[in-house]
Amino acid sequence: MKLDNLFENIPAAGPEELFEDLLQGQAFRIERIVSQGHSTPEGSWYDQDQPEWVLLVKGEASLHIEGQESRIHLQPGDYLNLPAHCRHRVVSTARDQITVWLAIHYRASAEDSVEGF
């Protein structure tokens, strides 16, 4: 068994966000995302086949969910559950520090429902 740390081995900010799978099973995938001043390109949206539970661990970020006027501002400890095909984009992440996200992509059953969507 190997001990790892979510905050170790983070490279210096580059032109792209860093997406790194930490653990994967038959019905889930846990991913670390590292951002610094990154955003989703204008006009582009994430539209994923599986739901995604995302936790902002460090830094700050703003998201836009398609169809909602107000942006969602995330600070450390904030989390969201994004249903499959919930189109969203990252409007901004902190420029002066790294932003670390923990995302869990999972297979939902037909009975699963997400309040508010």
C-alpha positions in Angstrom: 0.0 0.0 0.0 1.4 3.4 -1.0 0.6 6.6 0.9 0.0 9.6 -1.4 -0.9 13.2 -0.8 -3.4 15.3 -2.9 -1.1 18.3 -2.7 2.2 16.6 -3.8 3.6 16.4 -7.3 1.7 19.4 -8.6 3.7 20.9 -11.5 4.0 24.6 -12.1 1.1 26.2 -13.9 1.0 25.5 -17.6 -1.2 26.5 -20.5 -3.7 23.7 -19.7 -5.4 22.4 -16.5 -4.0 19.2 -15.1 -6.4 16.2 -15.0 -5.0 13.2 -13.2 -6.9 9.9 -12.4 -6.3 8.9 -8.8 -8.5 5.8 -8.6 -10.8 4.0 -10.9 -13.4 1.2 -10.5 -16.1 -0.4 -12.6 -18.7 2.4 -11.7 -16.5 5.3 -10.7 -13.4 7.4 -11.4 -11.7 9.8 -8.9 -9.8 12.6 -10.5 -7.6 15.4 -9.3 -7.8 18.6 -11.3 -5.3 21.4 -10.8 -6.0 24.9 -12.2 -4.3 28.3 -12.0 -6.0 31.1 -13.9 -7.6 28.5 -16.2 -11.1 28.6 -17.7 -13.1 26.7 -20.2 -12.7 28.3 -23.7 -15.4 30.7 -24.6 -18.3 28.9 -26.3 -17.2 25.5 -25.0 -19.1 23.4 -22.5 -18.5 20.2 -20.5 -21.3 17.8 -21.3 -20.4 14.4 -19.7 -22.2 11.1 -20.1 -21.8 10.3 -16.3 -22.7 12.4 -13.3 -19.8 14.2 -11.6 -19.5 15.1 -7.9 -16.9 17.8 -7.5 -15.2 19.3 -4.4 -13.1 22.4 -4.4 -10.3 21.6 -2.0 -8.0 24.6 -2.4 -8.2 27.9 -4.2 -11.3 29.4 -5.8 -13.4 29.0 -8.9 -16.5 30.2 -10.7 -18.8 27.9 -12.7 -21.6 28.6 -15.1 -24.3 26.0 -15.4 -26.2 26.3 -18.7 -29.6 27.8 -18.2 -28.8 29.6 -15.0 -28.1 33.3 -15.0 -26.0 33.5 -11.9 -22.5 32.0 -11.6 -21.6 29.6 -8.8 -18.6 30.8 -6.9 -16.7 27.9 -5.1 -14.4 28.3 -2.2 -12.6 25.5 -0.3 -15.0 22.9 1.0 -17.8 23.7 -1.5 -19.0 20.8 -3.6 -21.6 20.2 -6.3 -23.2 17.2 -7.9 -23.5 17.7 -11.6 -25.9 15.2 -13.3 -25.0 13.6 -16.6 -25.3 16.0 -19.5 -25.5 19.0 -17.2 -23.7 21.5 -19.5 -21.3 23.6 -17.5 -18.1 25.6 -17.9 -15.4 26.9 -15.7 -15.6 30.7 -15.9 -12.5 31.4 -13.8 -10.0 30.0 -11.3 -7.7 31.9 -9.0 -4.7 33.4 -10.8 -2.5 34.0 -7.7 -2.7 30.4 -6.3 -3.4 26.9 -7.4 -6.9 25.6 -7.4 -7.2 21.9 -6.5 -10.5 20.0 -7.3 -11.4 16.4 -6.4 -13.9 15.0 -8.9 -15.8 11.7 -8.7 -17.3 10.6 -12.0 -19.8 7.8 -11.3 -22.4 5.6 -12.9 -25.9 6.5 -11.6 -28.7 4.1 -11.5 -32.1 4.9 -13.0 -33.5 5.5 -9.6 -31.0 8.1 -8.7 -32.2 11.7 -8.7 -30.5 14.9 -8.0 -32.3 17.6 -6.1 -32.5 20.9 -8.0 -32.0 19.4 -11.5 
